[in-house]
Amino acid sequence: MFSMPDLDLQISLSLFAISFVVGLITWAISRKWFLGLVVFSILGNLSFLGNIGSFMFKSYGIEWLQYFSLFIWPLINIFLIIKYRKQRKGKA
């Protein structure tokens, strides 16, 4: 399989930066920092999941990020969503 690790890394980091900006905008509009964190975490995870089969992880020696994005980060996102929902129900 042909892969361009440089381009894959640039795309992933660009999407990660965009997810950070979207998280900040979400926080600024809603004034809920936890909601901004949840949005950033989910979008940040998706930015690396999009290239999970890429050679970039092995090429740059960041296989840990590949495993983290695939197995641990989604669990963190699930925890954050559950916590946000409970927090929201408590205020309603």
Secondary structure as UniProt FT lines:
FT   HELIX           5..30
FT   HELIX           33..49
FT   TURN            50..53
FT   HELIX           56..59
FT   TURN            60..61
FT   HELIX           63..67
FT   HELIX           68..72
FT   HELIX           73..91
//
